Amino acid sequence: MTSPAFETAGPDQVTYLDRLAASDLGRSYKQRMLDELDVRPGHTVLDLGCGPGTDLEALAAAVTATGTVLGVDHDQAMVDAARARTADQPVVDVRPGDVHDLALPDHCADRARTDRVLQHVSDPRLALSEVHRVLRPGGRLVMGEPDWETLSVDHPEDALSRAYTRYVADVVIRNASLGRQLPRLATETGFTVPAVVPVTPVFRDVRVADKIFGLERTTRRAATAGYLTREEADRWLAHLAQGPFLAAVTFYIVVAEA
């Protein structure tokens, strides 16, 4: 039986992204990313993998009426949502595109950001090379990515928690350890990296954590994939639902300059 601590069905992608952005965690790390981006009036700013436009309004306010914000996403549904949300923002342009092959001229942008995007792309190094190409000399890229191999969930049986994290890192996320790799990859693609900011949110409420991690849904898939037995999955989830609960994961904000 499903515990009321866990959602029975996952939200659609737009709802998930909006919910994360509105959480204390989302507001905190997004503001830190915006601070590190150091956007100035008149800048041209790229939001690569902009999703439903969650961050476009804040970027538009930072560039003012003299600047430009370009949102790019590979998903047409996200592009449509972002366009609808920013219809009253004349400095915002949202278009479909591939971060591996940006349809933009060389050295056209002052700032760029990616937020939990590169963990999902097929070739992060190629994507970084493209961003380096389109940034002006001295331009800045700010990236935010978790390192899913740091995901830790307290449980009396450590082996069960390790199996859960291993499934997430092996199967759920394409580039699960990208957070720790970003400074090296950015350097290898021509950037300098003046700052790496680790952010480690700690979750004490299982319901809050479940909205981010989808604990039961992911655990059931891990059992189907053989990372846990069904009995182990039931036992692990029962303890998480009853508490006390603690989980944490490290999220890296990486500042890179062209």
Secondary structure as the mmCIF struct_conf table of DSSP 4:
data_model
#
loop_
_struct_conf.conf_type_id
_struct_conf.id
_struct_conf.beg_label_comp_id
_struct_conf.beg_label_asym_id
_struct_conf.beg_label_seq_id
_struct_conf.end_label_comp_id
_struct_conf.end_label_asym_id
_struct_conf.end_label_seq_id
TURN_TY1_P TURN_TY1_P1 PRO A 4 ALA A 5
BEND BEND1 PHE A 6 PHE A 6
BEND BEND2 THR A 8 ALA A 9
HELX_LH_PP_P HELX_LH_PP_P1 GLY A 10 ASP A 12
HELX_RH_AL_P HELX_RH_AL_P1 GLN A 13 ALA A 22
BEND BEND3 SER A 23 SER A 23
HELX_RH_AL_P HELX_RH_AL_P2 ASP A 24 LEU A 37
TURN_TY1_P TURN_TY1_P2 ASP A 38 ASP A 38
TURN_TY1_P TURN_TY1_P3 PRO A 41 GLY A 42
STRN STRN1 THR A 44 LEU A 48
TURN_TY1_P TURN_TY1_P4 GLY A 49 GLY A 49
TURN_TY1_P TURN_TY1_P5 GLY A 51 ASP A 55
HELX_RH_AL_P HELX_RH_AL_P3 LEU A 56 VAL A 63
TURN_TY1_P TURN_TY1_P6 ALA A 65 THR A 66
BEND BEND4 GLY A 67 GLY A 67
STRN STRN2 THR A 68 ASP A 73
BEND BEND5 HIS A 74 HIS A 74
HELX_RH_AL_P HELX_RH_AL_P4 GLN A 76 ARG A 85
TURN_TY1_P TURN_TY1_P7 THR A 86 ASP A 88
TURN_TY1_P TURN_TY1_P8 PRO A 90 VAL A 91
STRN STRN3 VAL A 92 PRO A 96
STRN STRN4 ASP A 98 ASP A 98
TURN_TY1_P TURN_TY1_P9 VAL A 99 HIS A 100
STRN STRN5 ASP A 101 ASP A 101
BEND BEND6 LEU A 104 LEU A 104
TURN_TY1_P TURN_TY1_P10 ASP A 106 HIS A 107
STRN STRN6 ALA A 109 ASP A 115
BEND BEND7 ARG A 116 ARG A 116
TURN_TY1_P TURN_TY1_P11 LEU A 118 HIS A 120
BEND BEND8 VAL A 121 SER A 122
HELX_RH_AL_P HELX_RH_AL_P5 PRO A 124 VAL A 134
STRN STRN7 LEU A 135 VAL A 153
BEND BEND9 PRO A 156 GLU A 157
HELX_RH_AL_P HELX_RH_AL_P6 ASP A 158 TYR A 167
HELX_RH_PI_P HELX_RH_PI_P1 VAL A 168 VAL A 172
TURN_TY1_P TURN_TY1_P12 ARG A 174 SER A 177
HELX_RH_AL_P HELX_RH_AL_P7 LEU A 178 GLU A 188
TURN_TY1_P TURN_TY1_P13 THR A 189 GLY A 190
STRN STRN8 THR A 192 VAL A 199
STRN STRN9 VAL A 202 PHE A 203
HELX_RH_AL_P HELX_RH_AL_P8 VAL A 206 PHE A 213
HELX_RH_AL_P HELX_RH_AL_P9 LEU A 215 THR A 224
TURN_TY1_P TURN_TY1_P14 ALA A 225 GLY A 226
BEND BEND10 TYR A 227 LEU A 228
HELX_RH_AL_P HELX_RH_AL_P10 ARG A 230 GLN A 242
BEND BEND11 GLY A 243 GLY A 243
STRN STRN10 ALA A 247 GLU A 257
#
